Amino acid sequence: MKTILRSSELSCPSCIAKIEKSLKSLDGVTNARVHFTTGRIEVEYNPDRVSTDVLVKTIRDAGYNATVTAF
């Protein structure tokens, strides 16, 4: 499954790396890609292993705000 999240707090390339690394470390996430200029975060994941709530919490734990915008 693929979901789209948004964050308006991305200010540097290290933000992207930190979020992508945090998401990819989750069991059930197969890919994560952050688009710096738009704040769009695309996550491919197995919904039987990880929920969108966990994806948002992981981004918040990394120090950034995020909301789910599409599934």
C-alpha positions in Angstrom: 0.0 0.0 0.0 1.1 3.6 -0.6 0.3 6.6 1.4 1.1 10.3 1.1 2.0 12.4 4.1 2.9 16.1 4.3 5.3 18.1 6.4 5.8 21.9 6.2 8.9 21.8 8.4 11.5 20.6 6.0 14.4 23.1 5.9 17.4 21.2 4.7 18.6 18.0 3.0 19.5 16.4 6.4 15.8 16.6 7.3 15.0 14.4 4.3 17.7 11.8 5.2 16.5 11.7 8.8 12.9 11.1 8.0 13.6 8.6 5.2 16.0 6.6 7.5 13.4 6.6 10.4 10.6 5.4 8.2 12.7 2.8 6.4 13.7 1.3 9.7 10.1 0.4 10.5 9.1 -3.2 10.1 6.6 -3.2 7.2 7.9 -0.1 5.3 9.3 -1.1 2.0 10.2 2.4 0.7 10.0 6.1 1.8 10.8 9.1 -0.3 10.7 12.7 0.9 10.3 15.6 -1.6 12.0 18.6 -0.1 10.4 21.3 -2.1 6.8 20.2 -1.6 7.0 18.6 1.8 5.4 15.4 0.3 6.4 12.2 1.9 5.5 9.0 0.0 5.6 5.8 1.9 5.1 2.3 0.6 4.2 -0.1 3.4 2.4 -3.3 4.5 -0.7 -2.2 6.4 -0.8 -5.5 8.2 2.6 -4.7 9.8 2.5 -0.9 10.3 -0.3 1.7 10.5 -0.4 5.3 9.3 -0.5 6.4 12.9 2.9 4.7 13.4 4.2 6.4 10.3 3.1 9.9 11.6 4.5 9.1 15.1 7.8 8.1 13.6 8.1 11.3 11.8 7.1 13.3 14.9 9.7 11.4 16.9 12.3 12.4 14.4 11.4 16.0 15.2 9.0 17.0 12.4 5.3 17.5 12.1 3.4 15.3 9.6 -0.2 14.6 8.5 -1.7 11.9 6.3 -3.1 13.4 3.1 -3.9 10.4 0.9 -3.9 6.6 0.8 
